[in-house]
Amino acid sequence: MTDLDLIALPGITLADDEPVFTAPWEAQAFAMAVNLHQNGAFSWQEWAEALSHEIHSGEERDYYQHWLHALERIVTAKSLSSEADLAQRKADWHAAAAATPHGDPILLSAAKP
């Protein structure tokens, strides 16, 4: 999969040295973090520290919810995105999901009038 030391990540579940996902969005969040790291946005150590901070924050979340919060925090800290842009994208996705019939793929364009 990758040359990253996944064992260094607190709380990750692995099967045959691969991460275990229970929903597609978890795999997508994982892939975004790996891609940003591989493109030099942050070191793996920085990522592990950001994720560890979220896991030990005291917030009750599932593992990949911590992962997503860490990803949001690190991209805003590195000025790769703003909190306002992230909030708008979340709102767009929620609107698209609400406009999508059950069973159809959610398309971001569905949020637009």
N, CA, C and O atoms as a printed pandas DataFrame, in Angstrom:
     atom_number atom_name residue_name chain_id  residue_number  x_coord  y_coord  z_coord
0              1         N          MET        A               1    0.813   -1.185    0.000
1              2        CA          MET        A               1    0.000    0.000    0.000
2              3         C          MET        A               1    0.864    1.259    0.000
3              4         O          MET        A               1    0.807    2.051   -0.941
4              5         N          THR        A               2    1.647    1.442    1.032
5              6        CA          THR        A               2    2.444    2.645    1.169
6              7         C          THR        A               2    3.633    2.352    2.070
7              8         O          THR        A               2    3.652    1.344    2.775
8              9         N          ASP        A               3    4.606    3.221    2.044
9             10        CA          ASP        A               3    5.784    3.044    2.883
10            11         C          ASP        A               3    5.592    3.670    4.258
11            12         O          ASP        A               3    6.560    3.778    5.011
12            13         N          LEU        A               4    4.401    4.079    4.608
13            14        CA          LEU        A               4    4.133    4.721    5.878
14            15         C          LEU        A               4    4.079    3.697    7.003
15            16         O          LEU        A               4    3.677    2.550    6.802
16            17         N          ASP        A               5    4.489    4.132    8.185
17            18        CA          ASP        A               5    4.451    3.267    9.360
18            19         C          ASP        A               5    3.091    3.410   10.029
19            20         O          ASP        A               5    2.923    4.216   10.944
20            21         N          LEU        A               6    2.128    2.627    9.570
21            22        CA          LEU        A               6    0.770    2.730   10.096
22            23         C          LEU        A               6    0.681    2.320   11.551
23            24         O          LEU        A               6   -0.200    2.788   12.272
24            25         N          ILE        A               7    1.574    1.459   11.994
25            26        CA          ILE        A               7    1.560    1.020   13.388
26            27         C          ILE        A               7    1.816    2.196   14.328
27            28         O          ILE        A               7    1.419    2.154   15.492
28            29         N          ALA        A               8    2.482    3.254   13.830
29            30        CA          ALA        A               8    2.761    4.429   14.654
30            31         C          ALA        A               8    1.507    5.236   14.957
31            32         O          ALA        A               8    1.530    6.099   15.834
32            33         N          LEU        A               9    0.417    4.974   14.253
33            34        CA          LEU        A               9   -0.812    5.734   14.463
34            35         C          LEU        A               9   -1.619    5.127   15.601
35            36         O          LEU        A               9   -1.946    3.941   15.570
36            37         N          PRO        A              10   -1.941    5.937   16.608
37            38        CA          PRO        A              10   -2.686    5.413   17.750
38            39         C          PRO        A              10   -4.102    5.025   17.360
39            40         O          PRO        A              10   -4.803    5.805   16.714
40            41         N          GLY        A              11   -4.528    3.837   17.741
41            42        CA          GLY        A              11   -5.907    3.421   17.564
42            43         C          GLY        A              11   -6.265    2.802   16.228
43            44         O          GLY        A              11   -7.399    2.356   16.054
44            45         N          ILE        A              12   -5.346    2.758   15.280
45            46        CA          ILE        A              12   -5.697    2.232   13.960
46            47         C          ILE        A              12   -5.849    0.715   14.016
47            48         O          ILE        A              12   -5.080    0.025   14.685
48            49         N          THR        A              13   -6.854    0.209   13.304
49            50        CA          THR        A              13   -7.071   -1.224   13.198
50            51         C          THR        A              13   -6.521   -1.680   11.853
51            52         O          THR        A              13   -6.872   -1.125   10.812
52            53         N          LEU        A              14   -5.662   -2.683   11.878
53            54        CA          LEU        A              14   -5.058   -3.215   10.660
54            55         C          LEU        A              14   -5.448   -4.677   10.488
55            56         O          LEU        A              14   -5.621   -5.404   11.466
56            57         N          ALA        A              15   -5.582   -5.094    9.246
57            58        CA          ALA        A              15   -5.773   -6.499    8.893
58            59         C          ALA        A              15   -4.815   -6.765    7.746
59            60         O          ALA        A              15   -4.916   -6.135    6.694
60            61         N          ASP        A              16   -3.880   -7.699    7.941
61            62        CA          ASP        A              16   -2.845   -7.972    6.933
62            63         C          ASP        A              16   -2.095   -6.698    6.567
63            64         O          ASP        A              16   -1.836   -6.445    5.391
64            65         N          ASP        A              17   -1.747   -5.895    7.568
65            66        CA          ASP        A              17   -0.994   -4.650    7.419
66            67         C          ASP        A              17   -1.718   -3.582    6.600
67            68         O          ASP        A              17   -1.085   -2.649    6.108
68            69         N          GLU        A              18   -3.021   -3.708    6.450
69            70        CA          GLU        A              18   -3.836   -2.721    5.738
70            71         C          GLU        A              18   -4.874   -2.152    6.708
71            72         O          GLU        A              18   -5.373   -2.874    7.571
72            73         N          PRO        A              19   -5.204   -0.860    6.573
73            74        CA          PRO        A              19   -6.226   -0.296    7.452
74            75         C          PRO        A              19   -7.592   -0.906    7.180
75            76         O          PRO        A              19   -7.900   -1.311    6.059
76            77         N          VAL        A              20   -8.404   -0.961    8.233
77            78        CA          VAL        A              20   -9.758   -1.505    8.138
78            79         C          VAL        A              20  -10.739   -0.328    8.148
79            80         O          VAL        A              20  -10.688    0.528    9.031
80            81         N          PHE        A              21  -11.625   -0.300    7.161
81            82        CA          PHE        A              21  -12.622    0.769    7.050
82            83         C          PHE        A              21  -14.013    0.165    7.160
83            84         O          PHE        A              21  -14.261   -0.941    6.680
84            85         N          THR        A              22  -14.927    0.908    7.803
85            86        CA          THR        A              22  -16.310    0.437    7.905
86            87         C          THR        A              22  -17.249    1.222    6.998
87            88         O          THR        A              22  -18.418    0.864    6.850
88            89         N          ALA        A              23  -16.732    2.305    6.384
89            90        CA          ALA        A              23  -17.546    3.119    5.479
90            91         C          ALA        A              23  -16.628    3.756    4.437
91            92         O          ALA        A              23  -15.453    3.997    4.715
92            93         N          PRO        A              24  -17.148    4.030    3.249
93            94        CA          PRO        A              24  -16.326    4.631    2.195
94            95         C          PRO        A              24  -15.671    5.950    2.596
95            96         O          PRO        A              24  -14.536    6.215    2.199
96            97         N          TRP        A              25  -16.365    6.783    3.375
97            98        CA          TRP        A              25  -15.786    8.076    3.738
98            99         C          TRP        A              25  -14.517    7.899    4.572
99           100         O          TRP        A              25  -13.619    8.739    4.512
100          101         N          GLU        A              26  -14.433    6.820    5.348
101          102        CA          GLU        A              26  -13.228    6.567    6.142
102          103         C          GLU        A              26  -12.036    6.337    5.222
103          104         O          GLU        A              26  -10.954    6.877    5.452
104          105         N          ALA        A              27  -12.235    5.536    4.182
105          106        CA          ALA        A              27  -11.160    5.278    3.225
106          107         C          ALA        A              27  -10.774    6.554    2.493
107          108         O          ALA        A              27   -9.598    6.779    2.210
108          109         N          GLN        A              28  -11.759    7.388    2.188
109          110        CA          GLN        A              28  -11.469    8.641    1.486
110          111         C          GLN        A              28  -10.684    9.599    2.375
111          112         O          GLN        A              28   -9.752   10.248    1.900
112          113         N          ALA        A              29  -11.041    9.701    3.656
113          114        CA          ALA        A              29  -10.299   10.557    4.583
114          115         C          ALA        A              29   -8.874   10.031    4.762
115          116         O          ALA        A              29   -7.917   10.804    4.808
116          117         N          PHE        A              30   -8.748    8.716    4.860
117          118        CA          PHE        A              30   -7.423    8.101    4.965
118          119         C          PHE        A              30   -6.587    8.451    3.739
119          120         O          PHE        A              30   -5.434    8.866    3.861
120          121         N          ALA        A              31   -7.175    8.282    2.564
121          122        CA          ALA        A              31   -6.458    8.540    1.312
122          123         C          ALA        A              31   -6.061   10.007    1.186
123          124         O          ALA        A              31   -4.975   10.309    0.691
124          125         N          MET        A              32   -6.919   10.919    1.623
125          126        CA          MET        A              32   -6.570   12.340    1.554
126          127         C          MET        A              32   -5.352   12.651    2.420
127          128         O          MET        A              32   -4.449   13.368    1.991
128          129         N          ALA        A              33   -5.329   12.112    3.635
129          130        CA          ALA        A              33   -4.189   12.361    4.521
130          131         C          ALA        A              33   -2.909   11.776    3.935
131          132         O          ALA        A              33   -1.867   12.430    3.946
132          133         N          VAL        A              34   -2.980   10.559    3.429
133          134        CA          VAL        A              34   -1.795    9.921    2.839
134          135         C          VAL        A              34   -1.322   10.715    1.627
135          136         O          VAL        A              34   -0.125   10.950    1.467
136          137         N          ASN        A              35   -2.258   11.131    0.771
137          138        CA          ASN        A              35   -1.892   11.891   -0.425
138          139         C          ASN        A              35   -1.255   13.228   -0.067
139          140         O          ASN        A              35   -0.253   13.618   -0.667
140          141         N          LEU        A              36   -1.823   13.927    0.899
141          142        CA          LEU        A              36   -1.239   15.203    1.316
142          143         C          LEU        A              36    0.167   15.006    1.871
143          144         O          LEU        A              36    1.070   15.792    1.585
144          145         N          HIS        A              37    0.348   13.953    2.666
145          146        CA          HIS        A              37    1.690   13.645    3.180
146          147         C          HIS        A              37    2.649   13.355    2.029
147          148         O          HIS        A              37    3.750   13.902    1.980
148          149         N          GLN        A              38    2.231   12.500    1.112
149          150        CA          GLN        A              38    3.111   12.111    0.004
150          151         C          GLN        A              38    3.452   13.287   -0.906
151          152         O          GLN        A              38    4.471   13.266   -1.597
152          153         N          ASN        A              39    2.605   14.306   -0.908
153          154        CA          ASN        A              39    2.867   15.503   -1.709
154          155         C          ASN        A              39    3.543   16.608   -0.902
155          156         O          ASN        A              39    3.625   17.748   -1.359
156          157         N          GLY        A              40    4.027   16.275    0.296
157          158        CA          GLY        A              40    4.844   17.198    1.070
158          159         C          GLY        A              40    4.099   18.215    1.912
159          160         O          GLY        A              40    4.713   19.155    2.416
160          161         N          ALA        A              41    2.790   18.056    2.081
161          162        CA          ALA        A              41    2.031   19.027    2.869
162          163         C          ALA        A              41    2.390   18.973    4.354
163          164         O          ALA        A              41    2.345   19.990    5.046
164          165         N          PHE        A              42    2.746   17.782    4.840
165          166        CA          PHE        A              42    3.150   17.605    6.225
166          167         C          PHE        A              42    3.904   16.293    6.346
167          168         O          PHE        A              42    3.755   15.394    5.519
168          169         N          SER        A              43    4.715   16.199    7.391
169          170        CA          SER        A              43    5.463   14.964    7.625
170          171         C          SER        A              43    4.548   13.934    8.287
171          172         O          SER        A              43    3.507   14.282    8.844
172          173         N          TRP        A              44    4.949   12.669    8.219
173          174        CA          TRP        A              44    4.154   11.632    8.873
174          175         C          TRP        A              44    4.166   11.826   10.382
175          176         O          TRP        A              44    3.182   11.519   11.056
176          177         N          GLN        A              45    5.265   12.329   10.913
177          178        CA          GLN        A              45    5.345   12.613   12.353
178          179         C          GLN        A              45    4.347   13.703   12.726
179          180         O          GLN        A              45    3.663   13.597   13.745
180          181         N          GLU        A              46    4.258   14.761   11.900
181          182        CA          GLU        A              46    3.271   15.812   12.167
182          183         C          GLU        A              46    1.860   15.239   12.152
183          184         O          GLU        A              46    1.023   15.594   12.982
184          185         N          TRP        A              47    1.605   14.334   11.183
185          186        CA          TRP        A              47    0.280   13.736   11.080
186          187         C          TRP        A              47   -0.027   12.887   12.315
187          188         O          TRP        A              47   -1.110   12.989   12.892
188          189         N          ALA        A              48    0.930   12.051   12.716
189          190        CA          ALA        A              48    0.725   11.191   13.880
190          191         C          ALA        A              48    0.463   12.035   15.131
191          192         O          ALA        A              48   -0.370   11.669   15.960
192          193         N          GLU        A              49    1.167   13.159   15.270
193          194        CA          GLU        A              49    0.959   14.038   16.422
194          195         C          GLU        A              49   -0.422   14.694   16.372
195          196         O          GLU        A              49   -1.093   14.797   17.399
196          197         N          ALA        A              50   -0.852   15.139   15.184
197          198        CA          ALA        A              50   -2.173   15.755   15.047
198          199         C          ALA        A              50   -3.269   14.747   15.374
199          200         O          ALA        A              50   -4.231   15.072   16.070
200          201         N          LEU        A              51   -3.125   13.527   14.872
201          202        CA          LEU        A              51   -4.114   12.492   15.134
202          203         C          LEU        A              51   -4.118   12.112   16.612
203          204         O          LEU        A              51   -5.184   11.952   17.206
204          205         N          SER        A              52   -2.954   11.970   17.200
205          206        CA          SER        A              52   -2.856   11.635   18.618
206          207         C          SER        A              52   -3.514   12.721   19.470
207          208         O          SER        A              52   -4.203   12.422   20.445
208          209         N          HIS        A              53   -3.297   13.968   19.096
209          210        CA          HIS        A              53   -3.919   15.083   19.816
210          211         C          HIS        A              53   -5.447   14.944   19.790
211          212         O          HIS        A              53   -6.105   15.131   20.814
212          213         N          GLU        A              54   -6.005   14.618   18.629
213          214        CA          GLU        A              54   -7.458   14.457   18.524
214          215         C          GLU        A              54   -7.951   13.266   19.347
215          216         O          GLU        A              54   -8.966   13.354   20.039
216          217         N          ILE        A              55   -7.227   12.161   19.264
217          218        CA          ILE        A              55   -7.638   10.950   19.993
218          219         C          ILE        A              55   -7.624   11.190   21.501
219          220         O          ILE        A              55   -8.483   10.685   22.223
220          221         N          HIS        A              56   -6.652   11.958   21.967
221          222        CA          HIS        A              56   -6.518   12.207   23.404
222          223         C          HIS        A              56   -7.196   13.504   23.839
223          224         O          HIS        A              56   -6.956   13.989   24.944
224          225         N          SER        A              57   -8.045   14.069   22.969
225          226        CA          SER        A              57   -8.714   15.343   23.278
226          227         C          SER        A              57   -9.837   15.200   24.293
227          228         O          SER        A              57  -10.302   16.192   24.855
228          229         N          GLY        A              58  -10.271   13.976   24.526
229          230        CA          GLY        A              58  -11.394   13.757   25.430
230          231         C          GLY        A              58  -12.735   13.724   24.714
231          232         O          GLY        A              58  -13.758   13.403   25.318
232          233         N          GLU        A              59  -12.731   14.056   23.426
233          234        CA          GLU        A              59  -13.971   14.002   22.635
234          235         C          GLU        A              59  -14.301   12.549   22.337
235          236         O          GLU        A              59  -13.424   11.775   21.954
236          237         N          GLU        A              60  -15.557   12.179   22.512
237          238        CA          GLU        A              60  -16.015   10.817   22.211
238          239         C          GLU        A              60  -16.332   10.729   20.718
239          240         O          GLU        A              60  -17.364   11.224   20.265
240          241         N          ARG        A              61  -15.454   10.107   19.972
241          242        CA          ARG        A              61  -15.641    9.945   18.533
242          243         C          ARG        A              61  -15.138    8.572   18.132
243          244         O          ARG        A              61  -14.323    7.971   18.832
244          245         N          ASP        A              62  -15.628    8.080   17.004
245          246        CA          ASP        A              62  -15.052    6.893   16.399
246          247         C          ASP        A              62  -13.664    7.258   15.860
247          248         O          ASP        A              62  -13.350    8.433   15.669
248          249         N          TYR        A              63  -12.836    6.228   15.618
249          250        CA          TYR        A              63  -11.452    6.460   15.195
250          251         C          TYR        A              63  -11.356    7.363   13.972
251          252         O          TYR        A              63  -10.589    8.325   13.983
252          253         N          TYR        A              64  -12.114    7.077   12.922
253          254        CA          TYR        A              64  -11.971    7.881   11.709
254          255         C          TYR        A              64  -12.652    9.241   11.830
255          256         O          TYR        A              64  -12.382   10.129   11.021
256          257         N          GLN        A              65  -13.518    9.426   12.810
257          258        CA          GLN        A              65  -13.990   10.780   13.097
258          259         C          GLN        A              65  -12.845   11.600   13.687
259          260         O          GLN        A              65  -12.704   12.782   13.374
260          261         N          HIS        A              66  -12.020   10.975   14.548
261          262        CA          HIS        A              66  -10.805   11.637   15.037
262          263         C          HIS        A              66   -9.894   11.951   13.853
263          264         O          HIS        A              66   -9.320   13.037   13.771
264          265         N          TRP        A              67   -9.767   10.999   12.945
265          266        CA          TRP        A              67   -8.915   11.154   11.764
266          267         C          TRP        A              67   -9.374   12.374   10.967
267          268         O          TRP        A              67   -8.555   13.207   10.579
268          269         N          LEU        A              68  -10.670   12.481   10.724
269          270        CA          LEU        A              68  -11.212   13.594    9.946
270          271         C          LEU        A              68  -10.979   14.923   10.653
271          272         O          LEU        A              68  -10.612   15.906   10.010
272          273         N          HIS        A              69  -11.188   14.966   11.960
273          274        CA          HIS        A              69  -10.938   16.198   12.708
274          275         C          HIS        A              69   -9.458   16.575   12.657
275          276         O          HIS        A              69   -9.124   17.753   12.525
276          277         N          ALA        A              70   -8.577   15.591   12.758
277          278        CA          ALA        A              70   -7.142   15.865   12.650
278          279         C          ALA        A              70   -6.807   16.401   11.264
279          280         O          ALA        A              70   -6.005   17.326   11.132
280          281         N          LEU        A              71   -7.413   15.828   10.237
281          282        CA          LEU        A              71   -7.172   16.286    8.869
282          283         C          LEU        A              71   -7.638   17.733    8.697
283          284         O          LEU        A              71   -6.932   18.549    8.104
284          285         N          GLU        A              72   -8.812   18.045    9.211
285          286        CA          GLU        A              72   -9.310   19.424    9.128
286          287         C          GLU        A              72   -8.384   20.373    9.872
287          288         O          GLU        A              72   -8.088   21.464    9.384
288          289         N          ARG        A              73   -7.929   19.969   11.039
289          290        CA          ARG        A              73   -7.058   20.821   11.846
290          291         C          ARG        A              73   -5.711   21.063   11.140
291          292         O          ARG        A              73   -5.221   22.192   11.107
292          293         N          ILE        A              74   -5.130   20.023   10.590
293          294        CA          ILE        A              74   -3.804   20.180    9.991
294          295         C          ILE        A              74   -3.868   20.962    8.670
295          296         O          ILE        A              74   -2.951   21.728    8.372
296          297         N          VAL        A              75   -4.924   20.784    7.880
297          298        CA          VAL        A              75   -4.994   21.548    6.621
298          299         C          VAL        A              75   -5.249   23.029    6.886
299          300         O          VAL        A              75   -4.796   23.879    6.119
300          301         N          THR        A              76   -5.966   23.348    7.959
301          302        CA          THR        A              76   -6.142   24.765    8.276
302          303         C          THR        A              76   -4.859   25.328    8.904
303          304         O          THR        A              76   -4.486   26.466    8.618
304          305         N          ALA        A              77   -4.185   24.555    9.748
305          306        CA          ALA        A              77   -2.933   25.015   10.358
306          307         C          ALA        A              77   -1.857   25.255    9.301
307          308         O          ALA        A              77   -1.031   26.157    9.443
308          309         N          LYS        A              78   -1.869   24.453    8.250
309          310        CA          LYS        A              78   -0.881   24.583    7.177
310          311         C          LYS        A              78   -1.356   25.536    6.071
311          312         O          LYS        A              78   -0.691   25.691    5.047
312          313         N          SER        A              79   -2.512   26.169    6.294
313          314        CA          SER        A              79   -3.111   27.105    5.329
314          315         C          SER        A              79   -3.378   26.462    3.973
315          316         O          SER        A              79   -3.276   27.117    2.935
316          317         N          LEU        A              80   -3.723   25.168    3.990
317          318        CA          LEU        A              80   -4.096   24.480    2.759
318          319         C          LEU        A              80   -5.571   24.713    2.455
319          320         O          LEU        A              80   -6.014   24.569    1.316
320          321         N          SER        A              81   -6.320   25.072    3.486
321          322        CA          SER        A              81   -7.730   25.406    3.369
322          323         C          SER        A              81   -8.077   26.274    4.570
323          324         O          SER        A              81   -7.352   26.292    5.565
324          325         N          SER        A              82   -9.179   26.986    4.473
325          326        CA          SER        A              82   -9.616   27.796    5.605
326          327         C          SER        A              82  -10.780   27.092    6.304
327          328         O          SER        A              82  -11.440   26.230    5.725
328          329         N          GLU        A              83  -11.015   27.475    7.549
329          330        CA          GLU        A              83  -12.159   26.915    8.268
330          331         C          GLU        A              83  -13.459   27.265    7.550
331          332         O          GLU        A              83  -14.384   26.454    7.508
332          333         N          ALA        A              84  -13.532   28.468    6.985
333          334        CA          ALA        A              84  -14.740   28.882    6.258
334          335         C          ALA        A              84  -14.958   28.015    5.020
335          336         O          ALA        A              84  -16.084   27.609    4.736
336          337         N          ASP        A              85  -13.882   27.729    4.283
337          338        CA          ASP        A              85  -14.009   26.873    3.097
338          339         C          ASP        A              85  -14.440   25.464    3.484
339          340         O          ASP        A              85  -15.277   24.865    2.809
340          341         N          LEU        A              86  -13.873   24.929    4.567
341          342        CA          LEU        A              86  -14.267   23.599    5.025
342          343         C          LEU        A              86  -15.736   23.583    5.454
343          344         O          LEU        A              86  -16.466   22.641    5.146
344          345         N          ALA        A              87  -16.163   24.619    6.159
345          346        CA          ALA        A              87  -17.560   24.696    6.597
346          347         C          ALA        A              87  -18.495   24.766    5.391
347          348         O          ALA        A              87  -19.551   24.134    5.389
348          349         N          GLN        A              88  -18.113   25.531    4.368
349          350        CA          GLN        A              88  -18.951   25.636    3.174
350          351         C          GLN        A              88  -19.023   24.298    2.446
351          352         O          GLN        A              88  -20.089   23.899    1.978
352          353         N          ARG        A              89  -17.884   23.606    2.352
353          354        CA          ARG        A              89  -17.876   22.306    1.667
354          355         C          ARG        A              89  -18.755   21.303    2.406
355          356         O          ARG        A              89  -19.468   20.521    1.777
356          357         N          LYS        A              90  -18.708   21.322    3.754
357          358        CA          LYS        A              90  -19.574   20.433    4.540
358          359         C          LYS        A              90  -21.040   20.752    4.281
359          360         O          LYS        A              90  -21.858   19.849    4.103
360          361         N          ALA        A              91  -21.366   22.031    4.261
361          362        CA          ALA        A              91  -22.754   22.437    4.010
362          363         C          ALA        A              91  -23.190   21.991    2.620
363          364         O          ALA        A              91  -24.315   21.523    2.439
364          365         N          ASP        A              92  -22.302   22.136    1.638
365          366        CA          ASP        A              92  -22.619   21.698    0.266
366          367         C          ASP        A              92  -22.881   20.195    0.217
367          368         O          ASP        A              92  -23.815   19.746   -0.447
368          369         N          TRP        A              93  -22.051   19.412    0.926
369          370        CA          TRP        A              93  -22.239   17.960    0.925
370          371         C          TRP        A              93  -23.541   17.569    1.623
371          372         O          TRP        A              93  -24.252   16.677    1.161
372          373         N          HIS        A              94  -23.849   18.229    2.723
373          374        CA          HIS        A              94  -25.109   17.924    3.415
374          375         C          HIS        A              94  -26.303   18.245    2.522
375          376         O          HIS        A              94  -27.267   17.482    2.469
376          377         N          ALA        A              95  -26.236   19.375    1.822
377          378        CA          ALA        A              95  -27.324   19.746    0.908
378          379         C          ALA        A              95  -27.428   18.743   -0.239
379          380         O          ALA        A              95  -28.527   18.358   -0.638
380          381         N          ALA        A              96  -26.274   18.321   -0.768
381          382        CA          ALA        A              96  -26.284   17.339   -1.863
382          383         C          ALA        A              96  -26.861   16.014   -1.391
383          384         O          ALA        A              96  -27.628   15.377   -2.113
384          385         N          ALA        A              97  -26.498   15.596   -0.187
385          386        CA          ALA        A              97  -27.025   14.336    0.355
386          387         C          ALA        A              97  -28.537   14.426    0.528
387          388         O          ALA        A              97  -29.258   13.474    0.227
388          389         N          ALA        A              98  -29.011   15.559    1.008
389          390        CA          ALA        A              98  -30.452   15.733    1.208
390          391         C          ALA        A              98  -31.207   15.747   -0.121
391          392         O          ALA        A              98  -32.377   15.367   -0.173
392          393         N          ALA        A              99  -30.545   16.183   -1.192
393          394        CA          ALA        A              99  -31.190   16.283   -2.510
394          395         C          ALA        A              99  -31.058   15.000   -3.331
395          396         O          ALA        A              99  -31.583   14.915   -4.441
396          397         N          THR        A             100  -30.361   14.006   -2.790
397          398        CA          THR        A             100  -30.094   12.781   -3.542
398          399         C          THR        A             100  -31.038   11.669   -3.119
399          400         O          THR        A             100  -31.137   11.363   -1.931
400          401         N          PRO        A             101  -31.737   11.055   -4.077
401          402        CA          PRO        A             101  -32.602    9.925   -3.723
402          403         C          PRO        A             101  -31.790    8.777   -3.117
403          404         O          PRO        A             101  -30.650    8.525   -3.509
404          405         N          HIS        A             102  -32.404    8.094   -2.158
405          406        CA          HIS        A             102  -31.741    6.970   -1.492
406          407         C          HIS        A             102  -31.243    5.957   -2.517
407          408         O          HIS        A             102  -31.979    5.561   -3.421
408          409         N          GLY        A             103  -30.013    5.550   -2.371
409          410        CA          GLY        A             103  -29.424    4.553   -3.255
410          411         C          GLY        A             103  -28.641    5.137   -4.417
411          412         O          GLY        A             103  -27.828    4.442   -5.026
412          413         N          ASP        A             104  -28.876    6.413   -4.735
413          414        CA          ASP        A             104  -28.120    7.070   -5.803
414          415         C          ASP        A             104  -26.810    7.599   -5.239
415          416         O          ASP        A             104  -26.732    7.911   -4.051
416          417         N          PRO        A             105  -25.780    7.706   -6.074
417          418        CA          PRO        A             105  -24.536    8.314   -5.594
418          419         C          PRO        A             105  -24.750    9.802   -5.294
419          420         O          PRO        A             105  -25.470   10.493   -6.015
420          421         N          ILE        A             106  -24.132   10.269   -4.252
421          422        CA          ILE        A             106  -24.232   11.686   -3.896
422          423         C          ILE        A             106  -23.254   12.465   -4.759
423          424         O          ILE        A             106  -22.057   12.181   -4.787
424          425         N          LEU        A             107  -23.790   13.449   -5.460
425          426        CA          LEU        A             107  -22.975   14.316   -6.314
426          427         C          LEU        A             107  -23.016   15.723   -5.745
427          428         O          LEU        A             107  -24.087   16.265   -5.471
428          429         N          LEU        A             108  -21.856   16.300   -5.572
429          430        CA          LEU        A             108  -21.783   17.648   -5.006
430          431         C          LEU        A             108  -22.624   18.624   -5.834
431          432         O          LEU        A             108  -23.185   19.572   -5.284
432          433         N          SER        A             109  -22.715   18.408   -7.118
433          434        CA          SER        A             109  -23.495   19.311   -7.974
434          435         C          SER        A             109  -24.983   19.272   -7.629
435          436         O          SER        A             109  -25.722   20.180   -8.010
436          437         N          ALA        A             110  -25.434   18.242   -6.917
437          438        CA          ALA        A             110  -26.838   18.153   -6.528
438          439         C          ALA        A             110  -27.216   19.229   -5.508
439          440         O          ALA        A             110  -28.398   19.520   -5.325
440          441         N          ALA        A             111  -26.230   19.813   -4.852
441          442        CA          ALA        A             111  -26.496   20.857   -3.857
442          443         C          ALA        A             111  -26.764   22.187   -4.523
443          444         O          ALA        A             111  -27.320   23.086   -3.892
444          445         N          LYS        A             112  -26.390   22.336   -5.764
445          446        CA          LYS        A             112  -26.529   23.612   -6.458
446          447         C          LYS        A             112  -27.920   23.715   -7.089
447          448         O          LYS        A             112  -28.411   22.755   -7.682
448          449         N          PRO        A             113  -28.554   24.894   -6.956
449          450        CA          PRO        A             113  -29.891   25.063   -7.551
450          451         C          PRO        A             113  -29.849   25.091   -9.061
451          452         O          PRO        A             113  -30.889   25.226   -9.705
